[in-house]
Amino acid sequence: MKKASKKILPIGFIIVLAIAFGIEFTYDAHAQKKVTIYYFYGKNCPHCVKAEPIIQNLARRYHLNLKKFEVWYNDGNRNKLVSMAKERGKSVQGVPTIIIGKAVYTGSNEAKLVEIVKQNAK
């Protein structure tokens, strides 16, 4: 009888550890979910050239997924911009435009970009 309980104890312990690590792993997977910042730009747009390094830096600093879409020469990307803005109750007339969470911002003002990212990067 003692031999059987000695075998059951390690197996039970291993099962408990496996369940515990499984729950931990699932929890970490949800914790790792990143916010996405969508950056819409025009090829060779001077305002976009100014905004892009700011946006890339913010994406790194706040651990955001950065998705970039050129809209001047790509109709599909332009339609995506219009559609995403409309879903948020906005209309967009130009670039650079970022969409993060429910926010839509067109412009290259660094202070405004930082403010919008901080508010929506949670």
The 8 nearest C-alpha neighbors of each residue, nearest first, counted from 0:
[[1, 3, 2, 4, 5, 6, 7, 8],
 [0, 2, 4, 3, 5, 6, 7, 8],
 [1, 3, 5, 0, 4, 6, 7, 8],
 [4, 2, 6, 0, 5, 1, 7, 8],
 [5, 3, 7, 1, 6, 2, 8, 0],
 [4, 6, 2, 8, 3, 7, 1, 9],
 [7, 5, 3, 4, 8, 9, 2, 10],
 [8, 6, 4, 10, 5, 9, 11, 3],
 [7, 9, 11, 5, 10, 6, 4, 12],
 [10, 8, 12, 11, 7, 6, 13, 5],
 [9, 11, 13, 7, 12, 8, 14, 6],
 [12, 10, 14, 8, 13, 9, 7, 15],
 [11, 13, 9, 15, 10, 14, 8, 16],
 [12, 14, 16, 10, 11, 15, 17, 9],
 [15, 13, 17, 11, 16, 12, 18, 10],
 [14, 16, 12, 18, 13, 17, 19, 11],
 [17, 15, 19, 13, 14, 18, 20, 12],
 [16, 18, 14, 20, 19, 15, 21, 13],
 [19, 17, 21, 15, 16, 20, 14, 22],
 [18, 20, 16, 22, 21, 17, 15, 23],
 [21, 19, 23, 17, 22, 18, 24, 16],
 [22, 20, 18, 24, 23, 19, 17, 25],
 [21, 23, 25, 19, 24, 20, 26, 18],
 [24, 22, 20, 26, 21, 25, 27, 19],
 [23, 25, 21, 27, 26, 22, 20, 28],
 [26, 24, 28, 22, 27, 23, 21, 29],
 [25, 27, 23, 29, 24, 28, 22, 30],
 [28, 26, 30, 24, 29, 25, 31, 23],
 [27, 29, 25, 31, 26, 30, 24, 32],
 [30, 28, 26, 31, 27, 32, 25, 24],
 [29, 31, 27, 28, 32, 26, 33, 25],
 [32, 30, 28, 29, 27, 33, 26, 34],
 [33, 31, 29, 30, 28, 34, 27, 63],
 [34, 32, 63, 31, 64, 35, 62, 30],
 [33, 35, 63, 64, 120, 36, 32, 121],
 [36, 34, 64, 63, 65, 37, 33, 99],
 [35, 37, 99, 65, 98, 64, 66, 38],
 [38, 36, 66, 98, 97, 67, 65, 35],
 [37, 39, 97, 67, 96, 66, 68, 36],
 [40, 38, 68, 96, 95, 69, 67, 97],
 [41, 39, 95, 69, 94, 47, 70, 68],
 [40, 42, 71, 44, 69, 70, 43, 94],
 [41, 43, 44, 69, 40, 71, 72, 70],
 [44, 42, 45, 41, 48, 47, 46, 40],
 [43, 45, 47, 41, 46, 42, 48, 40],
 [46, 44, 48, 47, 43, 49, 50, 41],
 [45, 47, 49, 48, 44, 107, 50, 95],
 [48, 46, 50, 95, 44, 49, 45, 40],
 [47, 49, 45, 46, 51, 50, 44, 43],
 [48, 50, 46, 47, 51, 45, 107, 52],
 [51, 49, 107, 47, 53, 48, 52, 54],
 [50, 52, 54, 53, 48, 49, 47, 55],
 [53, 51, 55, 54, 50, 56, 49, 48],
 [52, 54, 56, 50, 51, 55, 57, 109],
 [53, 55, 57, 51, 56, 52, 58, 50],
 [56, 54, 52, 58, 57, 53, 51, 59],
 [55, 57, 53, 59, 54, 58, 52, 60],
 [58, 56, 60, 54, 59, 55, 61, 53],
 [57, 59, 63, 55, 56, 61, 62, 60],
 [60, 58, 62, 56, 57, 61, 55, 63],
 [59, 61, 57, 58, 62, 56, 63, 55],
 [60, 62, 58, 63, 59, 57, 120, 117],
 [63, 61, 59, 58, 60, 64, 33, 34],
 [64, 62, 58, 34, 35, 61, 33, 65],
 [63, 65, 35, 36, 34, 33, 66, 58],
 [64, 66, 36, 35, 63, 37, 58, 67],
 [65, 67, 37, 38, 36, 64, 68, 35],
 [68, 66, 38, 39, 37, 65, 69, 40],
 [67, 69, 39, 76, 70, 38, 40, 66],
 [68, 70, 40, 41, 39, 71, 73, 76],
 [71, 69, 77, 73, 76, 41, 72, 40],
 [72, 70, 41, 73, 69, 42, 77, 74],
 [71, 73, 70, 74, 69, 41, 42, 77],
 [72, 74, 70, 76, 75, 71, 69, 77],
 [75, 73, 77, 76, 78, 72, 70, 71],
 [76, 74, 78, 77, 73, 79, 70, 80],
 [75, 77, 79, 70, 78, 73, 74, 68],
 [78, 76, 70, 74, 80, 79, 75, 73],
 [77, 79, 75, 81, 76, 80, 82, 74],
 [78, 80, 76, 82, 77, 81, 83, 75],
 [81, 79, 77, 83, 78, 82, 84, 76],
 [82, 80, 78, 84, 79, 83, 85, 77],
 [81, 83, 85, 79, 84, 80, 78, 86],
 [84, 82, 86, 80, 85, 81, 79, 87],
 [83, 85, 89, 87, 81, 86, 82, 90],
 [84, 86, 88, 82, 89, 87, 83, 90],
 [87, 85, 83, 84, 88, 82, 89, 81],
 [86, 88, 84, 85, 89, 101, 83, 102],
 [87, 89, 85, 86, 84, 90, 83, 101],
 [90, 88, 84, 85, 87, 91, 103, 86],
 [89, 91, 84, 85, 92, 81, 88, 87],
 [92, 90, 93, 81, 89, 84, 105, 80],
 [91, 93, 90, 94, 105, 81, 96, 95],
 [94, 92, 91, 95, 105, 96, 106, 40],
 [95, 93, 96, 40, 105, 39, 41, 106],
 [94, 96, 40, 47, 105, 106, 39, 93],
 [97, 95, 105, 94, 39, 104, 38, 106],
 [98, 96, 38, 104, 37, 103, 39, 99],
 [97, 99, 103, 37, 102, 36, 104, 100],
 [100, 98, 36, 102, 101, 119, 37, 35],
 [99, 101, 102, 119, 98, 34, 35, 36],
 [100, 102, 87, 99, 103, 98, 119, 86],
 [103, 101, 99, 100, 98, 104, 115, 119],
 [102, 104, 98, 97, 84, 101, 99, 105],
 [105, 103, 97, 96, 106, 102, 98, 112],
 [106, 104, 96, 95, 94, 97, 93, 103],
 [107, 105, 95, 108, 96, 104, 94, 46],
 [106, 108, 50, 109, 46, 49, 95, 47],
 [109, 107, 111, 110, 106, 112, 50, 113],
 [110, 108, 112, 111, 107, 113, 53, 50],
 [111, 109, 113, 112, 108, 114, 115, 107],
 [110, 112, 114, 108, 109, 113, 115, 107],
 [113, 111, 109, 115, 114, 110, 116, 108],
 [112, 114, 110, 116, 111, 115, 117, 109],
 [115, 113, 111, 117, 112, 116, 110, 118],
 [114, 116, 118, 112, 117, 113, 111, 119],
 [115, 117, 119, 113, 118, 114, 120, 112],
 [118, 116, 114, 120, 115, 119, 113, 121],
 [119, 117, 115, 116, 120, 114, 121, 113],
 [118, 120, 116, 121, 117, 100, 115, 99],
 [121, 119, 117, 116, 118, 34, 61, 63],
 [120, 119, 118, 34, 117, 61, 116, 33]]
